Amino acid sequence: MKMWSRGLGRTELFMDLATCQVKPDRETGAIIIYGNVKEPVNWEFKGTIYPEDIAGMIKLIMNGSVLKLVLKNLWRYFVYVWKSRSLKNKDEILEDKVNSAYDQIMRRGRPGLQV
């Protein structure tokens, strides 16, 4: 997946969604996605999808262009599943690394913030 935003200027970020890890957040009913941006930097990220985001996600997925892309490339999912067995041990390390960095950043510069 390639991402760009105005704040990045000319920089485009590349990440492999297939290597992301998904965990439930029991407190909020949301899910948390952990992953890595590989190029041009090596960043870990944490994204949260809330129940109220589901309608927008369904709208996105039901778009004709997205459906065509999925159907045309469905075989790639099965290849990924076959190869992903070697990635399972890395999941816990990524989650711990991202949560540690998140806690450290969110507390920095905010005296009295309790996480």
C-alpha positions as CSV (number, residue, x, y, z in Angstrom):
1,M,0.0,0.0,0.0
2,K,1.3,3.4,-0.9
3,M,0.2,6.5,1.2
4,W,0.7,10.2,0.8
5,S,-0.6,13.3,2.5
6,R,0.0,17.0,2.2
7,G,2.0,17.0,5.4
8,L,4.5,14.5,3.9
9,G,5.4,16.8,1.0
10,R,7.0,14.8,-1.7
11,T,7.4,11.7,0.5
12,E,5.3,8.6,-0.2
13,L,5.1,5.9,2.5
14,F,5.0,2.2,1.6
15,M,3.7,-0.5,3.9
16,D,2.7,-4.1,3.6
17,L,-0.8,-4.6,4.9
18,A,-0.3,-8.3,4.8
19,T,2.1,-8.1,7.7
20,C,-0.2,-6.1,9.9
21,Q,-1.5,-7.6,13.2
22,V,-5.1,-7.0,14.3
23,K,-6.1,-7.2,18.0
24,P,-9.4,-6.4,19.7
25,D,-9.6,-3.5,22.2
26,R,-12.0,-4.9,24.8
27,E,-12.4,-1.5,26.5
28,T,-13.8,0.3,23.5
29,G,-15.1,-2.5,21.3
30,A,-12.7,-1.3,18.6
31,I,-9.8,-3.2,16.9
32,I,-6.2,-2.1,16.9
33,I,-4.0,-2.6,13.8
34,Y,-0.2,-2.8,14.3
35,G,2.1,-2.6,11.3
36,N,5.3,-1.2,9.8
37,V,6.0,1.4,7.2
38,K,9.0,0.1,5.3
39,E,10.0,2.9,2.9
40,P,11.5,5.5,2.9
41,V,11.6,5.2,6.7
42,N,11.2,2.3,9.1
43,W,8.2,3.3,11.3
44,E,5.9,1.2,13.3
45,F,2.3,2.3,13.4
46,K,-0.9,1.7,15.5
47,G,-4.3,2.4,14.1
48,T,-7.7,2.0,15.7
49,I,-10.9,1.2,13.9
50,Y,-14.0,2.0,15.9
51,P,-17.5,0.5,15.5
52,E,-18.8,3.8,14.0
53,D,-16.2,3.4,11.2
54,I,-17.8,0.2,9.8
55,A,-20.4,2.0,7.6
56,G,-17.7,4.0,5.9
57,M,-15.5,0.9,5.4
58,I,-18.4,-1.1,3.9
59,K,-19.1,1.9,1.5
60,L,-15.5,1.8,0.5
61,I,-15.4,-2.0,-0.1
62,M,-18.6,-2.0,-2.0
63,N,-17.2,0.5,-4.6
64,G,-17.1,-1.2,-8.0
65,S,-13.4,-0.5,-8.5
66,V,-12.5,-2.0,-5.2
67,L,-14.7,-5.1,-5.8
68,K,-13.1,-5.6,-9.2
69,L,-9.6,-5.2,-7.7
70,V,-10.4,-7.8,-5.0
71,L,-11.9,-10.3,-7.4
72,K,-9.1,-10.0,-9.9
73,N,-6.4,-10.5,-7.2
74,L,-8.1,-12.9,-4.8
75,W,-5.5,-15.6,-5.6
76,R,-2.9,-13.4,-4.0
77,Y,-4.6,-13.9,-0.6
78,F,-4.2,-17.6,-0.8
79,V,-0.5,-17.2,-1.6
80,Y,-0.1,-14.9,1.4
81,V,-1.8,-17.4,3.7
82,W,0.6,-20.1,2.6
83,K,3.6,-17.9,3.1
84,S,2.4,-16.1,6.3
85,R,3.1,-19.1,8.6
86,S,6.7,-17.8,9.1
87,L,5.4,-14.4,10.3
88,K,3.5,-15.5,13.3
89,N,6.4,-15.3,15.8
90,K,7.1,-11.7,14.9
91,D,3.5,-10.6,15.9
92,E,4.1,-10.3,19.7
93,I,7.4,-8.3,19.2
94,L,5.7,-5.8,16.9
95,E,2.7,-5.2,19.3
96,D,5.1,-4.7,22.3
97,K,7.4,-2.4,20.3
98,V,4.5,-0.2,19.1
99,N,2.7,0.0,22.5
100,S,6.0,0.9,24.2
101,A,6.7,3.7,21.7
102,Y,3.1,4.9,21.8
103,D,3.1,5.2,25.6
104,Q,6.5,7.0,25.5
105,I,5.4,9.5,22.9
106,M,2.0,10.2,24.3
107,R,3.4,10.9,27.8
108,R,6.2,13.2,26.6
109,G,5.5,16.9,27.2
110,R,2.2,16.2,29.0
111,P,2.8,16.6,32.7
112,G,0.3,14.8,34.8
113,L,-1.0,12.7,32.0
114,Q,-2.0,9.3,33.3
115,V,-2.1,6.4,30.8
